[in-house]
Each structure stands twice: as C-alpha cells, then as structure tokens.
C-alpha cells in the first residue's frame, strides 16, 4: 500500500511541471513576437516569392541621389544593402524602390541607414507604412 502523502507530492510535482512547460511556451512566443529583425534588400529579393502580401522589415542605406519628394507627403527613394568595410559598393547590389507617405524622420537623409516596414507590391518595389532612420552609435562631444 502506497502512503497518501506520496501520491499528493507526485501530483503537486506533475502540476508544477505542467505550469513550467506552459510558462516556458508563453515566454518563447512572446519573445518571438517582439523580435525587431529586418532583412537586407538582397535577402528580400531572394525570398520575394515567400513575402508576397506579407508585412516585413527591410534595413538598408538610402541611395544618394534617389530621393524624390512630391507636393504632398509622398517620398520615393531607393534602398540598397548597407556598405561593407570597404567604401566600394558591390556591382550586383540590389536596389529596392520605396514609396513612403508620411512625415520623414529628422535623421532621414541620403546615404544614411533606414529600417522600413511594409510590403512588396511588385518585384523591386516596396510600399512602406513605417520608416525609421538609423544613426551611428559613435557619440562624440560637441567642440565649441
């Protein structure tokens, strides 16, 4: 005959184990939903067949000379992969043409980094719904 307190302890351990598994699952799902990852333009073009009608993020550099502003709040520009260590751009770098309607961030400029949220509307064309300008992390004191 098994003592009653032993069965009660096993039941408590089983319930705690179930709660730990459920809690771990909820934690992993919450972390996956808040990840702020983005694709490069090259990666987006490679996977464009998977990305049709899906909202995702692209991060890259605004191509100098590509920014065109309309009378309203619509801005068109091209984005390319971030530069590598060397200043030369690869000859096969992928440009994606972006259309954004809204107020541009203060840090938005040609040759600067951006992260845009939106969807591909055609091969090589991206309609942005959100635009964030990136800045470098090298803070230097102001010289007066």
Backbone as JSON Lines, residues from 0, in Angstrom:
{"i":0,"aa":"X","n":[0.85,-1.18,0.0],"ca":[0.0,0.0,0.0],"c":[0.9,1.25,0.0]}
{"i":1,"aa":"X","n":[0.6,2.21,-0.9],"ca":[1.37,3.44,-1.05],"c":[0.78,4.48,-0.12]}
{"i":2,"aa":"X","n":[1.66,5.18,0.63],"ca":[1.14,6.23,1.53],"c":[0.46,7.36,0.74]}
{"i":3,"aa":"X","n":[-0.6,7.96,1.34],"ca":[-1.35,9.01,0.66],"c":[-0.51,10.25,0.39]}
{"i":4,"aa":"X","n":[0.4,10.59,1.3],"ca":[1.19,11.8,1.1],"c":[2.14,11.69,-0.09]}
{"i":5,"aa":"X","n":[2.53,10.46,-0.44],"ca":[3.4,10.28,-1.6],"c":[2.67,10.61,-2.9]}
{"i":6,"aa":"X","n":[1.43,10.14,-3.02],"ca":[0.63,10.44,-4.21],"c":[0.37,11.94,-4.32]}
{"i":7,"aa":"X","n":[0.13,12.58,-3.19],"ca":[-0.13,14.02,-3.19],"c":[1.1,14.78,-3.66]}
{"i":8,"aa":"X","n":[2.29,14.36,-3.23],"ca":[3.54,15.01,-3.64],"c":[3.79,14.82,-5.15]}
{"i":9,"aa":"X","n":[3.55,13.64,-5.66],"ca":[3.71,13.38,-7.09],"c":[2.74,14.23,-7.92]}
{"i":10,"aa":"X","n":[1.52,14.38,-7.44],"ca":[0.54,15.2,-8.13],"c":[0.97,16.67,-8.14]}
{"i":11,"aa":"X","n":[1.51,17.15,-7.02],"ca":[1.99,18.54,-6.95],"c":[3.16,18.75,-7.92]}
{"i":12,"aa":"X","n":[4.08,17.79,-8.0],"ca":[5.21,17.9,-8.92],"c":[4.74,17.89,-10.38]}
{"i":13,"aa":"X","n":[3.77,17.06,-10.68],"ca":[3.24,17.0,-12.04],"c":[2.58,18.32,-12.42]}
{"i":14,"aa":"X","n":[1.79,18.89,-11.53],"ca":[1.12,20.16,-11.81],"c":[2.15,21.27,-11.98]}
{"i":15,"aa":"X","n":[3.19,21.31,-11.14],"ca":[4.25,22.32,-11.27],"c":[4.98,22.15,-12.61]}
{"i":16,"aa":"X","n":[5.24,20.92,-13.0],"ca":[5.9,20.67,-14.27],"c":[5.06,21.17,-15.44]}
{"i":17,"aa":"X","n":[3.77,20.93,-15.4],"ca":[2.87,21.4,-16.46],"c":[2.89,22.92,-16.53]}
{"i":18,"aa":"X","n":[2.82,23.58,-15.36],"ca":[2.86,25.05,-15.35],"c":[4.19,25.59,-15.86]}
{"i":19,"aa":"X","n":[5.28,24.93,-15.56],"ca":[6.59,25.37,-16.08],"c":[6.66,25.24,-17.59]}
{"i":20,"aa":"X","n":[6.15,24.15,-18.13],"ca":[6.15,23.97,-19.58],"c":[5.27,25.03,-20.25]}
{"i":21,"aa":"X","n":[4.08,25.27,-19.71],"ca":[3.19,26.3,-20.28],"c":[3.83,27.68,-20.17]}
{"i":22,"aa":"X","n":[4.42,27.99,-19.04],"ca":[5.09,29.29,-18.86],"c":[6.24,29.47,-19.82]}
{"i":23,"aa":"X","n":[7.03,28.43,-20.02],"ca":[8.14,28.5,-20.97],"c":[7.65,28.71,-22.39]}
{"i":24,"aa":"X","n":[6.57,28.04,-22.77],"ca":[5.99,28.2,-24.1],"c":[5.51,29.64,-24.31]}
{"i":25,"aa":"X","n":[4.81,30.18,-23.32],"ca":[4.32,31.57,-23.42],"c":[5.48,32.54,-23.53]}
{"i":26,"aa":"X","n":[6.54,32.33,-22.77],"ca":[7.71,33.2,-22.82],"c":[8.38,33.17,-24.2]}
{"i":27,"aa":"X","n":[8.55,31.99,-24.76],"ca":[9.16,31.87,-26.09],"c":[8.29,32.55,-27.15]}
{"i":28,"aa":"X","n":[6.99,32.38,-27.08],"ca":[6.09,33.03,-28.04],"c":[6.15,34.55,-27.92]}
{"i":29,"aa":"X","n":[6.2,35.05,-26.7],"ca":[6.27,36.5,-26.5],"c":[7.57,37.06,-27.05]}
{"i":30,"aa":"X","n":[8.67,36.36,-26.87],"ca":[9.95,36.84,-27.38],"c":[9.98,36.79,-28.9]}
{"i":31,"aa":"X","n":[9.39,35.79,-29.51],"ca":[9.34,35.7,-30.97],"c":[8.52,36.84,-31.57]}
{"i":32,"aa":"X","n":[7.43,37.22,-30.91],"ca":[6.56,38.27,-31.43],"c":[7.16,39.65,-31.31]}
{"i":33,"aa":"X","n":[8.11,39.86,-30.41],"ca":[8.68,41.19,-30.21],"c":[10.04,41.36,-30.87]}
{"i":34,"aa":"X","n":[10.52,40.37,-31.56],"ca":[11.83,40.48,-32.21],"c":[11.76,41.54,-33.31]}
{"i":35,"aa":"X","n":[12.75,42.41,-33.33],"ca":[12.77,43.52,-34.28],"c":[13.82,43.26,-35.36]}
{"i":36,"aa":"X","n":[13.72,42.17,-36.05],"ca":[14.69,41.82,-37.08],"c":[14.25,42.37,-38.42]}
{"i":37,"aa":"X","n":[15.22,42.61,-39.29],"ca":[14.9,43.07,-40.63],"c":[15.77,42.35,-41.64]}
{"i":38,"aa":"X","n":[15.32,42.38,-42.88],"ca":[16.05,41.76,-43.98],"c":[16.8,42.84,-44.74]}
{"i":39,"aa":"X","n":[17.84,42.43,-45.43],"ca":[18.51,43.35,-46.34],"c":[17.74,43.32,-47.66]}
{"i":40,"aa":"X","n":[17.9,44.33,-48.52],"ca":[17.23,44.29,-49.82],"c":[17.56,43.03,-50.62]}
{"i":41,"aa":"X","n":[18.81,42.58,-50.57],"ca":[19.2,41.36,-51.3],"c":[18.44,40.15,-50.79]}
{"i":42,"aa":"X","n":[18.32,40.01,-49.46],"ca":[17.59,38.89,-48.89],"c":[16.11,38.94,-49.26]}
{"i":43,"aa":"X","n":[15.54,40.15,-49.25],"ca":[14.13,40.3,-49.6],"c":[13.87,39.89,-51.05]}
{"i":44,"aa":"X","n":[14.78,40.25,-51.95],"ca":[14.57,39.88,-53.35],"c":[14.74,38.38,-53.57]}
{"i":45,"aa":"X","n":[15.64,37.77,-52.83],"ca":[15.82,36.31,-52.94],"c":[14.56,35.59,-52.48]}
{"i":46,"aa":"X","n":[13.94,36.1,-51.41],"ca":[12.77,35.43,-50.82],"c":[11.45,36.08,-51.21]}
{"i":47,"aa":"X","n":[11.43,36.85,-52.29],"ca":[10.23,37.61,-52.63],"c":[9.01,36.73,-52.89]}
{"i":48,"aa":"X","n":[9.2,35.52,-53.37],"ca":[8.05,34.64,-53.61],"c":[7.37,34.24,-52.3]}
{"i":49,"aa":"X","n":[8.11,34.21,-51.19],"ca":[7.54,33.87,-49.88],"c":[6.91,35.1,-49.22]}
{"i":50,"aa":"X","n":[7.32,36.3,-49.64],"ca":[6.94,37.52,-48.94],"c":[5.75,38.25,-49.55]}
{"i":51,"aa":"X","n":[5.18,37.73,-50.63],"ca":[4.05,38.4,-51.27],"c":[2.92,38.6,-50.28]}
{"i":52,"aa":"X","n":[2.39,39.83,-50.22],"ca":[1.27,40.2,-49.35],"c":[1.58,40.07,-47.86]}
{"i":53,"aa":"X","n":[2.84,39.97,-47.49],"ca":[3.22,39.91,-46.07],"c":[3.92,41.21,-45.7]}
{"i":54,"aa":"X","n":[3.65,41.68,-44.49],"ca":[4.32,42.88,-44.0],"c":[5.6,42.44,-43.3]}
{"i":55,"aa":"X","n":[6.72,43.07,-43.66],"ca":[8.01,42.74,-43.07],"c":[8.89,43.97,-43.07]}
{"i":56,"aa":"X","n":[10.09,43.86,-42.54],"ca":[11.01,44.99,-42.43],"c":[12.22,44.79,-43.32]}
{"i":57,"aa":"X","n":[12.64,45.89,-43.94],"ca":[13.87,45.92,-44.73],"c":[14.78,46.98,-44.12]}
{"i":58,"aa":"X","n":[16.03,46.64,-43.96],"ca":[17.01,47.61,-43.47],"c":[18.09,47.8,-44.51]}
{"i":59,"aa":"X","n":[18.43,49.04,-44.76],"ca":[19.46,49.31,-45.76],"c":[19.87,50.77,-45.74]}
{"i":60,"aa":"X","n":[20.54,51.16,-46.78],"ca":[21.06,52.51,-46.91],"c":[20.34,53.22,-48.05]}
{"i":61,"aa":"X","n":[19.94,54.48,-47.81],"ca":[19.27,55.27,-48.84],"c":[20.3,55.61,-49.91]}
{"i":62,"aa":"X","n":[20.0,55.27,-51.15],"ca":[20.92,55.52,-52.26],"c":[21.02,57.03,-52.5]}
{"i":63,"aa":"X","n":[22.24,57.58,-52.48],"ca":[22.39,59.02,-52.75],"c":[21.85,59.39,-54.12]}
{"i":64,"aa":"X","n":[21.1,60.48,-54.17],"ca":[20.53,60.96,-55.43],"c":[19.21,60.32,-55.8]}
{"i":65,"aa":"X","n":[18.68,59.43,-54.96],"ca":[17.45,58.72,-55.33],"c":[16.2,59.3,-54.67]}
{"i":66,"aa":"X","n":[16.34,60.25,-53.76],"ca":[15.18,60.76,-53.02],"c":[14.39,61.75,-53.88]}
{"i":67,"aa":"X","n":[13.09,61.46,-54.04],"ca":[12.17,62.34,-54.78],"c":[10.97,62.61,-53.88]}
{"i":68,"aa":"X","n":[10.7,63.89,-53.65],"ca":[9.56,64.27,-52.8],"c":[8.47,64.88,-53.66]}
{"i":69,"aa":"X","n":[7.22,64.45,-53.44],"ca":[6.07,65.02,-54.12],"c":[5.59,66.26,-53.37]}
{"i":70,"aa":"X","n":[4.56,66.91,-53.91],"ca":[3.98,68.08,-53.26],"c":[3.4,67.72,-51.9]}
{"i":71,"aa":"X","n":[2.84,66.56,-51.77],"ca":[2.25,66.13,-50.51],"c":[3.31,65.51,-49.61]}
{"i":72,"aa":"X","n":[2.93,64.46,-48.92],"ca":[3.83,63.79,-48.0],"c":[4.44,62.52,-48.59]}
{"i":73,"aa":"X","n":[4.3,62.3,-49.88],"ca":[4.83,61.09,-50.51],"c":[6.29,61.29,-50.9]}
{"i":74,"aa":"X","n":[7.1,60.32,-50.5],"ca":[8.53,60.34,-50.81],"c":[8.9,59.02,-51.47]}
{"i":75,"aa":"X","n":[9.69,59.1,-52.53],"ca":[10.19,57.9,-53.2],"c":[11.71,57.92,-53.12]}
{"i":76,"aa":"X","n":[12.27,56.75,-52.85],"ca":[13.73,56.62,-52.78],"c":[14.1,55.17,-52.96]}
{"i":77,"aa":"X","n":[15.37,54.91,-53.17],"ca":[15.87,53.55,-53.31],"c":[16.7,53.18,-52.09]}
{"i":78,"aa":"X","n":[16.64,51.91,-51.74],"ca":[17.41,51.38,-50.62],"c":[18.28,50.26,-51.13]}
{"i":79,"aa":"X","n":[19.51,50.21,-50.64],"ca":[20.47,49.18,-51.02],"c":[21.07,48.6,-49.74]}
{"i":80,"aa":"X","n":[21.7,47.43,-49.84],"ca":[22.33,46.82,-48.67],"c":[23.31,47.79,-48.05]}
{"i":81,"aa":"X","n":[23.5,47.68,-46.73],"ca":[24.49,48.5,-46.05],"c":[25.87,48.26,-46.63]}
{"i":82,"aa":"X","n":[26.7,49.3,-46.62],"ca":[28.07,49.16,-47.13],"c":[28.85,48.21,-46.24]}
{"i":83,"aa":"X","n":[29.74,47.47,-46.86],"ca":[30.64,46.6,-46.12],"c":[31.81,47.44,-45.62]}
{"i":84,"aa":"X","n":[32.85,46.79,-45.17],"ca":[34.01,47.5,-44.64],"c":[34.61,48.47,-45.65]}
{"i":85,"aa":"X","n":[34.67,48.05,-46.91],"ca":[35.24,48.95,-47.92],"c":[34.16,49.93,-48.38]}
{"i":86,"aa":"X","n":[34.56,51.03,-48.93],"ca":[33.62,52.06,-49.38],"c":[33.02,51.74,-50.74]}
{"i":87,"aa":"X","n":[33.57,50.75,-51.45],"ca":[33.07,50.41,-52.78],"c":[31.83,49.54,-52.66]}
{"i":88,"aa":"X","n":[30.82,49.87,-53.45],"ca":[29.59,49.08,-53.45],"c":[29.74,47.94,-54.46]}
{"i":89,"aa":"X","n":[29.21,46.8,-54.08],"ca":[29.28,45.65,-54.98],"c":[28.51,45.96,-56.25]}
{"i":90,"aa":"X","n":[29.02,45.53,-57.42],"ca":[28.34,45.82,-58.69],"c":[26.97,45.15,-58.79]}
{"i":91,"aa":"X","n":[26.76,44.07,-58.04],"ca":[25.49,43.37,-58.11],"c":[24.57,43.71,-56.94]}
{"i":92,"aa":"X","n":[24.79,44.87,-56.29],"ca":[23.95,45.27,-55.16],"c":[22.51,45.47,-55.63]}
{"i":93,"aa":"X","n":[21.57,45.03,-54.81],"ca":[20.15,45.09,-55.16],"c":[19.55,46.38,-54.64]}
{"i":94,"aa":"X","n":[18.93,47.14,-55.53],"ca":[18.18,48.34,-55.16],"c":[16.71,47.99,-55.07]}
{"i":95,"aa":"X","n":[16.05,48.48,-54.04],"ca":[14.6,48.36,-53.94],"c":[14.04,49.76,-53.91]}
{"i":96,"aa":"X","n":[13.06,50.02,-54.78],"ca":[12.42,51.33,-54.82],"c":[11.32,51.37,-53.77]}
{"i":97,"aa":"X","n":[11.37,52.38,-52.93],"ca":[10.45,52.5,-51.8],"c":[9.55,53.71,-52.01]}
{"i":98,"aa":"X","n":[8.27,53.55,-51.71],"ca":[7.31,54.66,-51.69],"c":[6.79,54.78,-50.27]}
{"i":99,"aa":"X","n":[6.94,55.96,-49.68],"ca":[6.5,56.2,-48.3],"c":[5.67,57.46,-48.26]}
{"i":100,"aa":"X","n":[4.51,57.38,-47.63],"ca":[3.65,58.55,-47.44],"c":[3.58,58.84,-45.96]}
{"i":101,"aa":"X","n":[4.09,60.0,-45.58],"ca":[4.1,60.4,-44.18],"c":[5.22,61.38,-43.92]}
{"i":102,"aa":"X","n":[5.33,61.79,-42.68],"ca":[6.36,62.73,-42.28],"c":[7.67,61.96,-42.12]}
{"i":103,"aa":"X","n":[8.72,62.46,-42.74],"ca":[10.03,61.81,-42.66],"c":[10.68,62.1,-41.32]}
{"i":104,"aa":"X","n":[11.39,61.13,-40.74],"ca":[12.13,61.37,-39.51],"c":[13.23,62.41,-39.73]}
{"i":105,"aa":"X","n":[13.62,63.1,-38.68],"ca":[14.66,64.13,-38.78],"c":[15.98,63.57,-39.28]}
{"i":106,"aa":"X","n":[16.32,62.34,-38.92],"ca":[17.6,61.76,-39.3],"c":[17.61,61.16,-40.7]}
{"i":107,"aa":"X","n":[16.48,61.19,-41.39],"ca":[16.41,60.63,-42.74],"c":[17.24,61.5,-43.69]}
{"i":108,"aa":"X","n":[18.15,60.87,-44.42],"ca":[18.98,61.59,-45.39],"c":[19.57,60.58,-46.36]}
{"i":109,"aa":"X","n":[20.03,61.07,-47.51],"ca":[20.69,60.21,-48.48],"c":[21.99,59.67,-47.9]}
{"i":110,"aa":"X","n":[22.26,58.41,-48.17],"ca":[23.48,57.77,-47.69],"c":[23.39,57.3,-46.25]}
{"i":111,"aa":"X","n":[22.25,57.5,-45.6],"ca":[22.06,57.08,-44.21],"c":[21.24,55.8,-44.15]}
{"i":112,"aa":"X","n":[21.28,55.14,-43.02],"ca":[20.56,53.89,-42.83],"c":[19.1,54.12,-42.48]}
{"i":113,"aa":"X","n":[18.26,53.22,-42.96],"ca":[16.83,53.24,-42.64],"c":[16.34,51.82,-42.41]}
{"i":114,"aa":"X","n":[15.3,51.7,-41.6],"ca":[14.58,50.44,-41.45],"c":[13.14,50.77,-41.77]}
{"i":115,"aa":"X","n":[12.6,50.09,-42.77],"ca":[11.25,50.38,-43.23],"c":[10.36,49.15,-43.08]}
{"i":116,"aa":"X","n":[9.12,49.39,-42.7],"ca":[8.13,48.34,-42.55],"c":[7.09,48.51,-43.65]}
{"i":117,"aa":"X","n":[6.76,47.43,-44.31],"ca":[5.77,47.48,-45.38],"c":[5.7,46.17,-46.12]}
{"i":118,"aa":"X","n":[5.36,46.25,-47.41],"ca":[5.26,45.01,-48.2],"c":[5.67,45.26,-49.64]}
{"i":119,"aa":"X","n":[6.09,44.19,-50.28],"ca":[6.43,44.26,-51.7],"c":[5.14,44.36,-52.5]}
{"i":120,"aa":"X","n":[5.1,45.33,-53.43],"ca":[3.91,45.46,-54.27],"c":[4.2,44.98,-55.69]}
{"i":121,"aa":"X","n":[5.47,44.85,-56.0],"ca":[5.93,44.32,-57.29],"c":[7.4,43.95,-57.09]}
{"i":122,"aa":"X","n":[7.98,43.17,-57.98],"ca":[9.41,42.86,-57.82],"c":[10.25,44.14,-57.8]}
{"i":123,"aa":"X","n":[10.96,44.35,-56.72],"ca":[11.83,45.51,-56.59],"c":[11.12,46.78,-56.15]}
{"i":124,"aa":"X","n":[9.83,46.7,-55.82],"ca":[9.07,47.87,-55.37],"c":[8.43,47.57,-54.01]}
{"i":125,"aa":"X","n":[8.63,48.49,-53.07],"ca":[8.22,48.29,-51.69],"c":[7.36,49.47,-51.26]}
{"i":126,"aa":"X","n":[6.19,49.2,-50.71],"ca":[5.33,50.26,-50.16],"c":[5.5,50.27,-48.66]}
{"i":127,"aa":"X","n":[6.07,51.36,-48.14],"ca":[6.38,51.47,-46.72],"c":[5.2,52.06,-45.95]}
{"i":128,"aa":"X","n":[4.93,51.51,-44.78],"ca":[3.92,52.07,-43.9],"c":[4.56,52.72,-42.67]}
{"i":129,"aa":"X","n":[5.82,52.36,-42.41],"ca":[6.55,52.94,-41.29],"c":[8.02,53.06,-41.69]}
{"i":130,"aa":"X","n":[8.64,54.18,-41.35],"ca":[10.02,54.41,-41.71],"c":[10.78,54.89,-40.47]}
{"i":131,"aa":"X","n":[11.88,54.25,-40.19],"ca":[12.73,54.66,-39.06],"c":[14.13,54.93,-39.6]}
{"i":132,"aa":"X","n":[14.68,56.08,-39.24],"ca":[16.03,56.42,-39.65],"c":[17.0,55.9,-38.6]}
{"i":133,"aa":"X","n":[18.08,55.3,-39.07],"ca":[19.1,54.8,-38.16],"c":[20.2,55.84,-38.03]}
{"i":134,"aa":"X","n":[20.88,55.79,-36.93],"ca":[22.03,56.67,-36.75],"c":[23.18,55.85,-36.2]}
{"i":135,"aa":"X","n":[24.38,56.36,-36.37],"ca":[25.52,55.6,-35.85],"c":[25.56,55.75,-34.34]}
{"i":136,"aa":"X","n":[26.25,54.85,-33.71],"ca":[26.31,54.85,-32.24],"c":[27.58,55.49,-31.72]}
{"i":137,"aa":"X","n":[28.28,56.23,-32.55],"ca":[29.5,56.89,-32.1],"c":[29.16,58.32,-31.66]}
{"i":138,"aa":"X","n":[28.98,58.48,-30.38],"ca":[28.67,59.8,-29.83],"c":[29.97,60.51,-29.52]}
{"i":139,"aa":"X","n":[30.08,61.73,-29.98],"ca":[31.3,62.5,-29.76],"c":[30.91,63.83,-29.11]}
{"i":140,"aa":"X","n":[31.79,64.34,-28.27],"ca":[31.48,65.62,-27.62],"c":[31.45,66.76,-28.63]}
{"i":141,"aa":"X","n":[30.6,67.72,-28.35],"ca":[30.49,68.89,-29.22],"c":[31.66,69.82,-28.93]}
{"i":142,"aa":"X","n":[32.38,70.21,-29.97],"ca":[33.51,71.13,-29.81],"c":[33.01,72.55,-29.99]}
{"i":143,"aa":"X","n":[33.26,73.39,-29.02],"ca":[32.83,74.79,-29.12],"c":[33.96,75.7,-29.4]}
